[in-house]
Amino acid sequence: MILINLLPHREARRQERKRAFFSALGLAAIVGVGLTILWFGILQQMTSFQESRNRFLADEIKKLDEQIKDIAALRAEIEALRARQKAVEDLQTDRNVPVYLLDELVKQTPEGIYLTSVKQNGNVVTVGGMSQTNERVSEMLRNTAYNSPWLEKPELVEIKAVTLGKDRDARRLFDFSMRVSIKRPQGAAGAASGASGASTGAANPASAPAGKTAKAS
C-alpha cells in the first residue's frame, strides 16, 4: 500500500490563497483610493464651478441693485415733479378763487339780500349780510348747497332781527352770518389757467369785504 503525504500540497494552496486574498485586498484598496481621489477631484470641480456661478450671480445682483436704486431715484424725481405740478396747479387755482367766490356769491344771493362782509380763512368763507325775510336766507343756503359748483356745506351761524331807521322810515330786517366751504370742481386748474389774466387785480382772499349790494330788493 502506497501512502501519499498531501500536507505540503495543502500548505502550498493555503499560501497561494492568502497571496490571492491579499492581492485582491490590495487591489481593492488601490481602486478605492483611486475612486476616492477621483470623486474628490470631481467634487472640487463642482465646488469651483458653483463658486464661479455664485460670484456671477452676486455680480448680477449688484448690477440689479444699482438699477433698482436708479429706478427708485427716477420714481422719487417723478413724484417730486408731480407734487410740484400739483402745487403749481393749486396755486394757479387759488389765485383765481376770489374771482370765482365773488361771482358765485352774486349768482347764489337771492333778491332781498345784500351782503355786508365776506371773509375767507383757508377754504372756509364767512359771509355777513342783511335780509328782508328769513325765507330769503334759507333760499341762499339752498342755493349754495345745491346750485353752486364752487361752494358747499353752508351753515347758518347767526340770524337776528334788527330795525333800521326811525319812525316812519324804520324797516325791520334780519342781520345774518353764515359759513360756507370752497371746493374745487373738476377741471378747475384748466379754468384757472384760462382766467389767470382776470385774477391779477383780485383782492387778498384773507379779508375781502363786499360792501356793494349783490342783489337789491
C-alpha positions in Angstrom: 0.0 0.0 0.0 1.4 3.4 -1.1 0.8 6.4 1.3 1.0 10.0 -0.2 1.6 12.9 2.1 -0.7 15.8 1.0 0.3 18.2 3.7 2.9 20.2 1.7 0.4 20.5 -1.2 -2.3 21.8 1.1 0.1 24.2 2.7 1.1 25.5 -0.7 -2.6 26.0 -1.7 -3.3 27.8 1.6 -0.3 30.1 1.0 -1.5 30.7 -2.6 -5.0 31.6 -1.4 -3.5 34.0 1.2 -1.5 35.7 -1.5 -4.5 35.9 -3.8 -6.6 37.3 -1.0 -4.1 39.9 0.0 -3.5 40.8 -3.7 -7.3 41.3 -4.1 -7.4 43.3 -0.9 -4.5 45.5 -2.1 -6.1 45.9 -5.5 -9.4 46.8 -3.9 -7.7 49.3 -1.6 -5.9 50.8 -4.6 -9.2 51.0 -6.6 -10.9 52.5 -3.5 -8.2 55.2 -3.1 -8.3 55.9 -6.8 -12.1 56.3 -6.7 -11.9 58.5 -3.6 -9.3 60.7 -5.3 -11.4 60.8 -8.5 -14.6 61.7 -6.5 -12.7 64.3 -4.5 -11.5 65.9 -7.8 -15.0 65.8 -9.2 -16.3 67.5 -6.0 -13.6 70.1 -6.3 -14.5 70.9 -9.8 -18.2 71.0 -9.0 -17.4 73.3 -6.0 -15.3 75.6 -8.1 -18.0 75.7 -10.8 -20.7 76.5 -8.2 -18.5 79.2 -6.7 -18.0 80.8 -10.1 -21.7 80.7 -10.6 -22.2 82.3 -7.2 -19.8 85.0 -8.0 -21.5 85.6 -11.3 -24.9 85.8 -9.5 -23.5 88.1 -6.9 -22.2 90.5 -9.6 -25.5 90.4 -11.4 -27.4 91.1 -8.1 -25.1 94.1 -7.5 -25.9 95.4 -11.0 -29.6 94.8 -10.4 -29.4 96.7 -7.0 -27.8 99.6 -8.8 -30.5 99.6 -11.4 -33.2 99.4 -8.7 -31.6 102.4 -6.9 -31.7 104.3 -10.2 -35.3 103.3 -10.7 -36.1 104.4 -7.2 -34.4 107.7 -7.7 -36.3 108.2 -11.0 -39.6 107.4 -9.2 -38.7 109.9 -6.5 -37.9 112.6 -9.1 -41.2 111.8 -10.9 -43.2 112.1 -7.6 -41.4 115.3 -6.8 -42.3 116.7 -10.3 -45.9 115.6 -9.9 -46.0 117.3 -6.5 -44.6 120.5 -8.0 -47.0 120.3 -10.8 -49.9 119.9 -8.4 -48.6 122.7 -6.2 -48.4 125.0 -9.3 -52.0 124.0 -10.4 -53.3 124.6 -6.8 -51.5 127.9 -6.7 -52.9 128.9 -10.1 -56.4 127.9 -8.9 -56.0 129.7 -5.6 -55.1 132.9 -7.4 -58.5 132.8 -9.0 -60.5 131.7 -6.0 -61.5 135.3 -5.1 -62.9 135.8 -8.6 -64.9 132.6 -8.5 -66.0 133.3 -4.9 -67.4 136.8 -5.6 -69.0 135.6 -8.9 -70.7 132.7 -7.1 -71.9 134.9 -4.2 -73.5 137.2 -6.7 -75.2 134.3 -8.5 -76.4 132.5 -5.4 -77.6 135.5 -3.5 -81.4 135.9 -3.9 -83.2 139.2 -4.2 -83.9 140.8 -0.9 -80.4 140.2 0.5 -77.4 142.4 0.3 -74.0 141.4 1.7 -72.0 143.5 4.1 -68.9 141.3 4.6 -67.0 138.4 3.1 -64.0 136.9 4.9 -62.0 133.9 3.9 -59.9 131.7 6.1 -58.4 128.8 4.1 -61.3 127.0 2.4 -64.0 128.5 4.8 -65.7 131.7 3.9 -67.8 133.7 6.4 -70.5 135.8 4.8 -72.4 138.5 6.6 -75.4 140.4 5.3 -78.9 141.8 5.7 -82.1 140.1 4.5 -85.7 141.2 4.2 -87.0 137.8 5.5 -85.8 134.5 6.9 -87.0 132.7 3.8 -84.5 134.5 1.6 -81.7 133.4 3.9 -82.9 129.9 3.7 -83.0 130.2 -0.1 -79.4 131.4 -0.1 -78.4 128.4 2.0 -80.1 126.1 -0.5 -78.5 127.8 -3.5 -75.0 127.5 -2.1 -75.6 123.9 -1.1 -77.1 122.6 -4.4 -76.6 125.1 -7.2 -73.0 126.2 -6.9 -70.0 124.3 -8.4 -67.6 126.2 -6.1 -69.5 126.4 -2.8 -70.6 123.7 -0.4 -71.6 122.9 3.2 -73.4 126.1 4.0 -74.0 126.7 7.7 -76.1 129.5 9.3 -74.1 130.9 12.2 -76.4 133.6 13.4 -79.6 135.5 12.4 -81.3 138.2 14.3 -84.0 140.8 13.7 -82.9 144.4 13.6 -84.7 147.7 13.0 -83.1 150.3 10.7 -84.3 153.9 10.7 -86.7 155.6 13.0 -90.4 156.4 13.0 -92.0 156.0 9.6 -88.7 155.2 7.9 -88.0 152.3 10.2 -87.5 149.0 8.4 -87.4 145.5 10.0 -84.5 143.4 8.6 -82.6 140.3 9.5 -78.9 140.5 10.2 -77.4 137.1 9.4 -74.0 135.4 9.3 -73.2 132.1 7.5 -70.3 130.0 6.8 -69.7 128.1 3.5 -66.8 126.0 2.2 -65.0 126.4 -1.1 -64.5 123.3 -3.2 -62.5 122.8 -6.5 -64.7 121.4 -9.3 -63.2 119.0 -11.8 -61.1 120.9 -14.4 -60.6 123.9 -12.0 -56.9 124.0 -12.8 -57.6 124.4 -16.5 -60.2 127.0 -15.9 -57.8 128.8 -13.6 -55.1 129.0 -16.3 -57.6 130.5 -18.7 -58.8 133.1 -16.1 -55.3 134.0 -14.8 -55.4 137.3 -16.5 -58.7 138.2 -14.9 -57.5 137.4 -11.4 -54.4 139.7 -11.5 -56.2 142.5 -9.7 -58.3 140.4 -7.3 -58.3 141.3 -3.6 -56.5 139.3 -0.9 -58.7 136.3 0.0 -57.8 136.6 3.6 -60.1 139.5 4.1 -62.4 140.5 1.2 -65.2 142.8 2.4 -68.0 143.1 0.0 -69.8 146.3 0.7 -71.7 146.5 -2.6 -75.2 145.2 -2.9 -75.3 141.7 -4.5 -78.9 142.0 -5.4 -81.0 144.8 -4.2 -84.6 144.2 -3.1 
